[in-house]
Amino acid sequence: MNIAARRFNKHVLQRGMVIGGLLAASALLGWAVLNPGSVRLLITVTLVIMFAAIQIKSPRAAILSLMVFLPFVGHIRRVLIPVAGWNTLDALLVVSPIVVLLLSLNWLTRKYILREEIEGDTKLFKMVRIMLVIDLLQVFNPLQGSLFVGLSGIIYYIVPILMMILGREYLNEKAIRTLFSLVFLIGILAALYGYKQYWFGFFSFEEEWIQLSGYVALQVYTMVRPIGFFTNAAEYAHYLSIAITVGWGYFLRGSSGVRLFAAAGVVLMYTALFIESSRSAIVTCTTALFLMTVVCSKKASSKVILTLVAVGVLIALFFGMQRLGNDNGLITHSVSGLADPMGEDSTLPGHIDYMFKGFKEGFSNPLGYGLGVTTIASGKFGGKALSSEIDWSNQFIATGLFGGAIYLLVFFRTLFLGIAKANGGNMLPLIIMGMLVSEAGQWLTGGHYAVVAILWLAIGYLDRSTADSPITRQAINREGAYENADLTEFSSSRQPGFPLL
């Protein structure tokens, strides 16, 4: 089958899906008029059709648009409460998985049906595809209690891996810069909105959500954590964390014109992160900023000087933090845990205990308990709740000994790759390294919808950039690798044989 035939079939399929979706949306519109409670489903269908239409013209634009939508999903769900009520099984949560599956369909079809080569393949990408196969098998693990539990695990484990594929396939340097700029700006907006919630309180629909959801972790002493626009306070904290690393990357290696703005944004968001009072996010984010500062210099002597300066700043922050007043519950919570990590007010020992119990479960049951067993959806569908709060050990629980070991290999290889590339002097790998360190242990955390998507897109870009030749780089700079070019032009850059997985 030639290139023209493949492109024709692809676009016919995509247009057919859009037309079918429009017809379905028309039927739903009439239903929604009679049943206002169905407005969430109607919005979901409309958004899916919109993203599907965008990706026909430009998959890259669809990905970036999705990254703008994801941070605001929680806010949209809360705004709809007065009109449509509240449902934990909200259809809006499947918009992103559906769009990602649609975007991935082109790549999966070309590689596993048309049997095209995987251009720029790497050891990391091979391991990720092995992990994908294990995850797919674990969807049907009977130990998780219900097939619905396994299917829900697709959202939290398989969709992020597909994000990596999309990052490899569609994100060039210009697109990843655009993505990071969007993350930084949305992070600033989220911080400002978080300040509003902290100083002036929540809107009525947000207060209603707090009561309906039974979100106990929001309450810290007598105060309620800010949540920004996000689905939960943890996602808000971790989004701020990656946005801070973006701003710090621009401050360290950006042009002189943006450094002042980047520094101001970092201070604003870091303060908001401290007020949000997620101590683990504060620690990992600060560690990422420290490593980024040390790595940004090429000379060994400069690295030593920067290390000493960074250590001095951390010591000053540590002692300055303890001088803060204790009349604010959120600040007191942050200070007490950070100042005495192993004290009675700290939750660190409990987190460590959970993590090791998770590893132990992987050895106790080497075949795993099923893909969805560590996700928030497990309890909703009558499954077991075995989350260890850290994705390293969660993988051992869900996918067993082999699946957990593969994930650890993927984690460390990606991290070392990020550090190695960051030493090269380019700002983008430096930012990606900062994100990876800042979110260590949370790359596959359920509920961090926007954060996880951005991370795995960045990992895909990082992995592809290590394998890029001038020919493959020229192809990916067009809209979707190889879809506008005769594949015979790239035969010299391919590896023999078919994809392994």
CORSULUR-V832507 format. One record per residue. N is the residue number from 0. RES is the residue in three letters. PHI is phi in whole degrees, 0 to 359 (none if undefined). D_FIRST is the distance of its C-alpha to the first C-alpha in Angstrom with 1 decimal. Layout:
N&RES&PHI&D_FIRST, N&RES&PHI&D_FIRST
//
This chain:
0&MET&none&0.0, 1&ASN&274&3.8, 2&ILE&298&6.9, 3&ALA&298&8.3, 4&ALA&294&6.3, 5&ARG&297&6.9, 6&ARG&295&10.3, 7&PHE&297&11.0, 8&ASN&298&10.6, 9&LYS&298&12.6, 10&HIS&288&15.3, 11&VAL&297&15.7, 12&LEU&298&16.3, 13&GLN&296&18.7, 14&ARG&294&20.5, 15&GLY&297&21.0, 16&MET&295&22.5, 17&VAL&294&24.8, 18&ILE&297&26.0, 19&GLY&299&26.7, 20&GLY&295&28.6, 21&LEU&296&30.6, 22&LEU&295&31.7, 23&ALA&296&32.7, 24&ALA&295&34.6, 25&SER&297&36.4, 26&ALA&294&37.6, 27&LEU&294&38.7, 28&LEU&299&40.6, 29&GLY&295&42.8, 30&TRP&293&43.3, 31&ALA&294&44.2, 32&VAL&298&46.9, 33&LEU&274&48.7, 34&ASN&223&48.1, 35&PRO&301&48.4, 36&GLY&294&47.7, 37&SER&270&44.0, 38&VAL&298&43.7, 39&ARG&297&42.0, 40&LEU&295&39.2, 41&LEU&296&38.9, 42&ILE&298&38.7, 43&THR&300&36.1, 44&VAL&299&33.8, 45&THR&298&34.4, 46&LEU&294&33.6, 47&VAL&298&30.4, 48&ILE&296&29.2, 49&MET&299&30.5, 50&PHE&294&28.6, 51&ALA&297&25.4, 52&ALA&294&25.8, 53&ILE&296&26.5, 54&GLN&289&23.5, 55&ILE&296&21.2, 56&LYS&279&22.8, 57&SER&207&23.7, 58&PRO&303&23.1, 59&ARG&296&25.8, 60&ALA&294&28.3, 61&ALA&296&27.7, 62&ILE&296&28.5, 63&LEU&295&31.6, 64&SER&296&32.7, 65&LEU&296&32.5, 66&MET&290&34.7, 67&VAL&280&37.2, 68&PHE&289&37.2, 69&LEU&303&37.7, 70&PRO&297&41.2, 71&PHE&257&42.5, 72&VAL&300&41.3, 73&GLY&299&44.7, 74&HIS&293&46.7, 75&ILE&298&44.8, 76&ARG&298&45.4, 77&ARG&287&49.1, 78&VAL&299&49.5, 79&LEU&281&48.3, 80&ILE&303&51.0, 81&PRO&298&53.7, 82&VAL&266&51.3, 83&ALA&244&49.1, 84&GLY&74&51.0, 85&TRP&235&49.7, 86&ASN&216&47.2, 87&THR&294&46.1, 88&LEU&268&42.9, 89&ASP&279&41.8, 90&ALA&298&38.5, 91&LEU&299&38.3, 92&LEU&288&37.7, 93&VAL&263&34.2, 94&VAL&301&33.0, 95&SER&298&31.9, 96&PRO&302&30.2, 97&ILE&296&28.2, 98&VAL&296&27.1, 99&VAL&296&26.2, 100&LEU&297&24.2, 101&LEU&297&22.3, 102&LEU&294&21.8, 103&SER&282&20.7, 104&LEU&301&18.1, 105&ASN&299&15.5, 106&TRP&295&16.3, 107&LEU&297&16.6, 108&THR&294&13.3, 109&ARG&293&11.4, 110&LYS&274&13.8, 111&TYR&245&14.5, 112&ILE&247&11.7, 113&LEU&279&8.5, 114&ARG&63&11.1, 115&GLU&285&11.3, 116&GLU&289&14.8, 117&ILE&266&17.7, 118&GLU&289&19.0, 119&GLY&64&22.7, 120&ASP&292&23.4, 121&THR&224&27.1, 122&LYS&297&29.5, 123&LEU&299&30.4, 124&PHE&292&26.9, 125&LYS&298&26.6, 126&MET&296&29.9, 127&VAL&295&29.0, 128&ARG&290&26.0, 129&ILE&297&28.5, 130&MET&299&30.8, 131&LEU&296&28.1, 132&VAL&296&27.6, 133&ILE&299&31.4, 134&ASP&299&31.8, 135&LEU&298&29.4, 136&LEU&294&31.4, 137&GLN&288&34.7, 138&VAL&301&33.8, 139&PHE&256&34.9, 140&ASN&292&38.0, 141&PRO&289&40.9, 142&LEU&291&43.5, 143&GLN&281&42.7, 144&GLY&102&44.2, 145&SER&200&41.6, 146&LEU&296&37.8, 147&PHE&297&38.3, 148&VAL&297&39.6, 149&GLY&296&36.5, 150&LEU&295&34.2, 151&SER&294&36.4, 152&GLY&296&35.9, 153&ILE&302&32.2, 154&ILE&298&33.6, 155&TYR&265&35.7, 156&TYR&242&33.8, 157&ILE&275&30.0, 158&VAL&302&29.6, 159&PRO&301&31.2, 160&ILE&295&28.8, 161&LEU&295&25.9, 162&MET&300&27.9, 163&MET&298&27.7, 164&ILE&300&23.9, 165&LEU&294&24.2, 166&GLY&297&26.8, 167&ARG&294&24.6, 168&GLU&280&21.6, 169&TYR&239&23.4, 170&LEU&265&27.0, 171&ASN&266&28.0, 172&GLU&298&31.7, 173&LYS&297&32.5, 174&ALA&293&31.1, 175&ILE&291&33.0, 176&ARG&295&36.1, 177&THR&298&35.7, 178&LEU&300&35.4, 179&PHE&294&38.5, 180&SER&296&40.4, 181&LEU&296&39.7, 182&VAL&299&40.8, 183&PHE&297&44.0, 184&LEU&293&44.9, 185&ILE&295&44.2, 186&GLY&299&46.3, 187&ILE&295&49.2, 188&LEU&299&49.0, 189&ALA&296&48.9, 190&ALA&296&51.9, 191&LEU&297&53.8, 192&TYR&292&53.2, 193&GLY&296&54.2, 194&TYR&298&57.4, 195&LYS&300&58.0, 196&GLN&295&57.7, 197&TYR&287&60.0, 198&TRP&273&62.7, 199&PHE&244&62.6, 200&GLY&90&61.1, 201&PHE&261&58.3, 202&PHE&291&57.5, 203&SER&298&58.6, 204&PHE&291&55.0, 205&GLU&287&54.6, 206&GLU&295&57.9, 207&GLU&295&56.9, 208&TRP&297&53.7, 209&ILE&301&55.8, 210&GLN&287&58.0, 211&LEU&288&55.3, 212&SER&283&53.0, 213&GLY&64&55.8, 214&TYR&280&54.4, 215&VAL&295&57.3, 216&ALA&295&56.0, 217&LEU&291&56.4, 218&GLN&277&60.2, 219&VAL&237&61.8, 220&TYR&56&65.6, 221&THR&257&66.5, 222&MET&243&63.5, 223&VAL&246&60.0, 224&ARG&296&57.1, 225&PRO&293&55.1, 226&ILE&234&51.5, 227&GLY&61&50.3, 228&PHE&265&47.3, 229&PHE&269&45.7, 230&THR&291&45.4, 231&ASN&202&48.2, 232&ALA&293&50.5, 233&ALA&295&48.6, 234&GLU&295&45.4, 235&TYR&302&47.7, 236&ALA&297&49.3, 237&HIS&285&46.1, 238&TYR&292&44.4, 239&LEU&304&47.6, 240&SER&299&47.3, 241&ILE&288&43.8, 242&ALA&294&44.8, 243&ILE&296&47.9, 244&THR&295&45.9, 245&VAL&297&43.8, 246&GLY&299&47.0, 247&TRP&293&48.6, 248&GLY&298&45.7, 249&TYR&294&46.1, 250&PHE&291&49.9, 251&LEU&283&49.5, 252&ARG&231&46.9, 253&GLY&279&46.4, 254&SER&289&47.9, 255&SER&299&51.6, 256&GLY&289&51.1, 257&VAL&255&49.4, 258&ARG&295&51.4, 259&LEU&294&54.3, 260&PHE&297&52.2, 261&ALA&297&50.2, 262&ALA&296&53.5, 263&ALA&296&54.9, 264&GLY&295&51.8, 265&VAL&297&52.0, 266&VAL&299&55.7, 267&LEU&300&55.2, 268&MET&285&52.4, 269&TYR&294&54.1, 270&THR&296&57.3, 271&ALA&297&55.4, 272&LEU&296&53.8, 273&PHE&295&57.3, 274&ILE&292&58.6, 275&GLU&298&55.8, 276&SER&76&57.3, 277&SER&270&54.3, 278&ARG&293&55.8, 279&SER&296&52.9, 280&ALA&295&50.7, 281&ILE&297&53.6, 282&VAL&294&53.9, 283&THR&292&50.2, 284&CYS&295&49.8, 285&THR&296&53.0, 286&THR&299&51.7, 287&ALA&297&48.5, 288&LEU&297&50.5, 289&PHE&299&52.7, 290&LEU&294&49.9, 291&MET&299&48.2, 292&THR&295&51.5, 293&VAL&290&52.0, 294&VAL&287&48.5, 295&CYS&297&48.4, 296&SER&270&50.8, 297&LYS&272&49.6, 298&LYS&277&53.1, 299&ALA&296&54.6, 300&SER&296&58.0, 301&SER&293&56.6, 302&LYS&298&54.8, 303&VAL&296&58.2, 304&ILE&298&59.9, 305&LEU&296&57.3, 306&THR&298&57.5, 307&LEU&297&61.3, 308&VAL&296&61.1, 309&ALA&296&58.5, 310&VAL&297&60.7, 311&GLY&298&63.7, 312&VAL&295&61.9, 313&LEU&297&60.9, 314&ILE&296&64.5, 315&ALA&297&65.8, 316&LEU&296&63.4, 317&PHE&298&64.4, 318&PHE&285&68.1, 319&GLY&294&67.6, 320&MET&298&65.7, 321&GLN&287&68.7, 322&ARG&272&70.9, 323&LEU&292&69.1, 324&GLY&292&71.1, 325&ASN&249&70.7, 326&ASP&268&71.2, 327&ASN&240&67.5, 328&GLY&299&65.7, 329&LEU&293&62.3, 330&ILE&292&63.6, 331&THR&300&65.9, 332&HIS&298&63.0, 333&SER&295&61.1, 334&VAL&296&64.1, 335&SER&297&65.5, 336&GLY&285&62.2, 337&LEU&286&61.4, 338&ALA&287&65.0, 339&ASP&223&65.4, 340&PRO&301&62.0, 341&MET&252&63.6, 342&GLY&282&66.4, 343&GLU&289&67.1, 344&ASP&272&65.4, 345&SER&267&62.2, 346&THR&261&59.2, 347&LEU&302&57.8, 348&PRO&304&59.3, 349&GLY&294&57.8, 350&HIS&297&54.3, 351&ILE&296&54.6, 352&ASP&297&55.9, 353&TYR&301&53.0, 354&MET&298&50.5, 355&PHE&291&52.1, 356&LYS&295&52.3, 357&GLY&295&48.6, 358&PHE&299&48.1, 359&LYS&297&50.6, 360&GLU&298&48.7, 361&GLY&297&45.6, 362&PHE&282&47.7, 363&SER&292&49.5, 364&ASN&232&46.3, 365&PRO&296&43.6, 366&LEU&270&41.0, 367&GLY&85&41.4, 368&TYR&259&42.5, 369&GLY&119&39.2, 370&LEU&296&37.0, 371&GLY&265&39.1, 372&VAL&289&42.5, 373&THR&262&43.3, 374&THR&265&42.2, 375&ILE&291&44.4, 376&ALA&280&42.6, 377&SER&300&43.9, 378&GLY&295&47.4, 379&LYS&292&46.1, 380&PHE&250&44.4, 381&GLY&77&47.2, 382&GLY&270&45.7, 383&LYS&281&47.6, 384&ALA&252&48.3, 385&LEU&235&48.0, 386&SER&293&47.0, 387&SER&253&48.6, 388&GLU&75&47.9, 389&ILE&234&46.1, 390&ASP&291&42.3, 391&TRP&303&43.0, 392&SER&282&45.1, 393&ASN&301&43.2, 394&GLN&296&40.2, 395&PHE&294&42.4, 396&ILE&294&43.8, 397&ALA&283&40.5, 398&THR&247&38.1, 399&GLY&86&40.8, 400&LEU&296&41.8, 401&PHE&291&38.4, 402&GLY&297&36.7, 403&GLY&294&39.7, 404&ALA&295&39.7, 405&ILE&298&36.0, 406&TYR&295&36.8, 407&LEU&297&39.8, 408&LEU&298&37.8, 409&VAL&298&35.3, 410&PHE&300&38.3, 411&PHE&289&40.1, 412&ARG&294&37.2, 413&THR&295&36.2, 414&LEU&297&39.9, 415&PHE&294&40.5, 416&LEU&297&37.4, 417&GLY&297&38.7, 418&ILE&295&42.1, 419&ALA&297&40.9, 420&LYS&290&38.8, 421&ALA&295&41.7, 422&ASN&289&44.0, 423&GLY&281&41.9, 424&GLY&102&43.5, 425&ASN&272&40.7, 426&MET&290&41.7, 427&LEU&297&38.4, 428&PRO&298&38.4, 429&LEU&297&42.1, 430&ILE&295&41.5, 431&ILE&298&38.8, 432&MET&301&41.2, 433&GLY&300&43.9, 434&MET&299&41.8, 435&LEU&298&40.9, 436&VAL&290&44.6, 437&SER&299&45.8, 438&GLU&254&43.6, 439&ALA&304&44.1, 440&GLY&87&44.2, 441&GLN&230&42.7, 442&TRP&294&39.0, 443&LEU&233&38.1, 444&THR&278&41.2, 445&GLY&295&40.7, 446&GLY&98&42.0, 447&HIS&266&41.3, 448&TYR&302&38.2, 449&ALA&290&38.1, 450&VAL&296&39.4, 451&VAL&297&36.9, 452&ALA&298&33.9, 453&ILE&297&35.1, 454&LEU&302&35.8, 455&TRP&284&32.4, 456&LEU&298&30.7, 457&ALA&295&33.0, 458&ILE&297&32.4, 459&GLY&299&28.6, 460&TYR&297&29.4, 461&LEU&299&32.0, 462&ASP&295&29.7, 463&ARG&294&26.9, 464&SER&294&29.5, 465&THR&284&30.8, 466&ALA&252&27.5, 467&ASP&292&26.7, 468&SER&257&26.3, 469&PRO&304&26.7, 470&ILE&289&23.0, 471&THR&293&22.0, 472&ARG&294&24.9, 473&GLN&297&23.8, 474&ALA&290&20.4, 475&ILE&288&22.1, 476&ASN&290&24.7, 477&ARG&277&22.2, 478&GLU&281&21.3, 479&GLY&89&19.3, 480&ALA&303&18.2, 481&TYR&72&15.2, 482&GLU&282&14.0, 483&ASN&250&15.4, 484&ALA&227&14.6, 485&ASP&288&12.3, 486&LEU&295&11.9, 487&THR&293&12.9, 488&GLU&294&16.2, 489&PHE&253&17.0, 490&SER&298&16.5, 491&SER&290&20.2, 492&SER&263&20.8, 493&ARG&271&18.7, 494&GLN&260&20.4, 495&PRO&292&19.2, 496&GLY&87&18.0, 497&PHE&261&16.6, 498&PRO&303&18.6, 499&LEU&292&21.8, 500&LEU&225&22.1
//
